[in-house]
Amino acid sequence: MSKSIEELKSLTTQIRRDILRMVHAVNSGHPGGSLGCTEYFTALYGKVMNYQLPFNMAGKNEDLFFLSNGHISPVFYSTLARFGFFPVEELKTFRKMDSRLQGHPTTHEGLPGVRVASGSLGQGLSVAIGAALGKKLDGDKSLVYTLQGDGELQEGQNWEAFMFAAAKKVDNIITTIDYNGRQIDGDTDDVLDLGDLRAKLEAFGWKVLEEKNGNDLETVISILERAKAETGHGKPVAIILHTEMGFGVDYMIGTHAWHGKAPNDEQLDTAFKQLYLEAPADY
């Protein structure tokens, strides 16, 4: 059953609680980017993407999603669980031995919703383009979505993929770039400045949309719907989505320090007080 906007907003808070609880339990993982992308995942799975349950790896006649920046697996796993791909209870196994919920998503464990092993940064767009071309060959009118990090674009393979998709008119793909301006070693501008990213993507032949308010759920739904309307016109579509790393937890915002660090007990308690739910569906 379709959820209302208010229900989805409450779900973003629940997903953020899941993220923090998962990384805290094993003292490892990547909360910063996960927290920043929560509205994107909730919008995609809650309103925008056409998918079917139970999960089918072939994905015929349904939209597909590929996570390229696989280190933000906590938000991906929580989203999949909260939207019914696998039991919420399984989130307790995150990053533990023999778990299907590894630090970076993998496929050999057969976790529903995961179509490709990811986290070796720079590869996800290439995989997604291949899937999009496969849909074209099959006469499948569904779309392919993918998410990339901004620091990830420092990998050269991305730019081969951008060039290829435009040259081959792969116009059934929507890639979103999580532009939070931070990566594990600091600000992206200091590590390797991306320059005028929009101009670069447009020069490579992509239709580019940009949204400054990537942590507002209704705004993210709107930009994704606008992107859908741009598909099928001969150009691949990119969204530059400006988000805030660590969004929702005040001490995690404005720094790259929480890119890959788990909160301690006291910090978790502080975060939960900020991410309050009247009746949290804790696992």
N, C-alpha and C positions, 0 to 999 in steps of 0.2 A: 504494500500500500504506500502511495506517495506521501511523503512527509511535508508538513508545512514549513515555512521559513523559520518560524519560531522553534519548531522541533529540531530543525537542522542547526540552528544557532546553539541550542542546548547540546546538541551532539558534538559540535566543535569543542565545547568545554570538556565533554566526556572524553573525547579523543585526546585532548591535551593531558588530561589526568592519566589516561592509559600510557601515553608516551613517557611521562615522568616516572610513573610507577615501574614500567618495564626497565628503563635504564638504571633506575635506583636499585632495583632488586639484584642486578648483576654487576653494578658499579662499572658499567661500560655501555657504549652506544653513543648516538648522536642526537641529542635533544634539540639543539638550536635550530637547525634547518627544518626539522620535523615540526616544531611548533610554528614556524613561519609559514609552512605550507598547508596547515590544517584546513583553512578555508578553501584552498584549491581542491583538495581531495574530497571534502564534503560536497562542494558544488558539483564536481565531476561525477561522483557516484550517487549523489542524492538528487540531482536535477538534470544533468546534461547528457551523460553517456547512456547509450542504449545497450544493455547487456542482459544476459540470461543466467538464471540459477536453476539447477546446479551448474557449476562451472564446467565448461567444455573447452579443452585446449585449442581445438580447431577454430572456434570462434566464428563459424560461418554465419553470415547475416546478422552479426552483432558488432558493435564497436569494440575496439581493442585498446588496451592501455599498456604502455611500456615505461617503467621507471628507469631512467638512465643513471641519475645520481643515487645509486642504491644504498648509500650509507644512511639515508633518511628512512630506512626500513621501518622504524617504529611507527611513523604516521601511516605508512602503507599498510602494515599489518593491522593496526587498530581499525583503520577504515574498512578493510576487507572483513574483519570480524564483526564490526558493528553493522555492516550491510549484509551479513548473512552468508558469507563465503565459507566460513568455518567457525566453530564455537568460540565465543569470547573467552571461555575458560582457558583456551590454549595460549592466550597471551602470557600466561604465567611461565611458559617455557622459553621465553625469549632469550636467545644467546646461550642456552644451556645444552649440555651434551645430548646428542641424538634428537634434538628438537628440529621441527620443520621450520622454525622461525630463527634462521641464522642471522648473524649481524648484517650481512648483505643477502638479498633474496637469491635463492637458488631454485633449480627446478627438479633435481633428482629426488627430493623428498616428497614431491607431489603436492605442494601447498596450493590449494585452490586460489585462483586469482593471479598467480605468478606465472608469466609466460616466458621469461628469460632471466638467466642469472645476470645480475648487474652490480655495479659498484666499481668495476674497472672503468674509470671515468673516460668519457668520450665515445663510447661505443653504442649507446642506446639509440641515438637518432638513426644510425645506419641500419640497425635491426628493424626499427619502426618503419623506415622507408621500404625495406624489403617486404614487410608485412602489407604495407599499403599497395605496393606493386602487385603482390599476390592477390589482393582483393580485386584489383582492376582486371587481372587475367581471368579471375573467376566470375566476373560480372557482378560482384558483390558491391552494393552501393553504400555499405557501412563505412565508418571513419576510423582512423587510427590516431590515438592521442599519445603524446609522450611528454615527459617532464625532464628538464635538464637544469643543472645548477649554473650560475654565472661563472664561478671559478672553473667549472668543467670546460667552458668554452676556450680555455687556454690550451686545450688539447687539439692538435692539428686535425685529427680525424673528423671532428665536427665540421670543419670547413670544407673538406672533401664531400661530406654528406650534404651540406647546404648547397654546394654547387651542383651535385648530382641531381638532387630532388627538383631543383628549378629547371635544369636542362631537360629532364625527362618528364616535366609537367606532372609531378606527383601531387595532384591537387586534392587528394583525399586524406591529407595528414595535417594535424594541428600540433605543433610543438610549442610548449610553454617553457619559458626560461625564468626560473626563480631568481630574480635580480634583487638579492638582499645586500650586495656590496661587500660580503665577507666570506672568507674561506678559512681553512684550518690555520694558515700561517699569518693571517691578518686581513686587512682590507684588500679587496681585489685591485683597487687602484694602485696600491703599493706593491703588490706581488707581481702583477702583470696587467697593466691598464687595458681594459677592453675598448677604450676609445668610444666613438659614436657607434654604439652597437646597432641601433635602428638603421642608420645610414649604411652600415656594412651589410646587414641582412637584405635591405632593399636593393643594394648594388648587386647582391648575389641572386636577385630575381625572386625574392619572397614577398608575399603580402604580409605586412607587419602591422600589428595592433599593439598599443602600449597602454598600460593601466598603472597609475601611481598608487592606487589604494588596494593593494593585493591582500589585505587582511580584513576586508569588509565582504561578508559572504554574498550579499545581494549584488555588489559590484562585480565580484568574481563570476557569479552566474551570468551576469549580463555580458561580460567580455567574452566568455566562452560561447555564449549563444551568438554573439556577433561574429566570432571566428567561424562557427558552423555555417553561417550565412555566406561567408566568403569562399567556402570550399566549392569545388566543381567548376572553377572559372580559370583553370589553366595554370594556377600558381599554388605552391605550397603555402601554408599559413603559419605564421609565428606570432606568439603573444609574449611581449616583454612585461612580466608581472612583477612589479616592485613590492617586495614584502619586507618584513622586519624579522631578522633572526631572533628567536627566543620570544616571539610575540605571545602575550598573555601572562608572562612572568616578569615582573619589573626588573629584577636583578639580572636577568639574562638578556635584556634588550640593550642595544648600543655597543655591543662588544662581540668579538669572535671567540671569546674565551669558552663559550658553551657549545661550540661547534661539535666537540666530541668528548664532553665531560659530564659525568652523572652528578646529580645533587646528593648531598649527604642527608641524614635524617632530618636535621633542623631545616635545611633548605627545602626539602620535599614538603614538610609541614607548612612552611611559609607559602610555597607555591600553591598548595591545595586550598589554603585560605583565600588566595586570590582567584582561584578557579573553583569557586564554590558552586555546588549544585544542591538543590533542596533534597533530592533523592537520587544520589549518584548510583548508576548501575555498575558498581565496582565488581571486578572479577575476583 
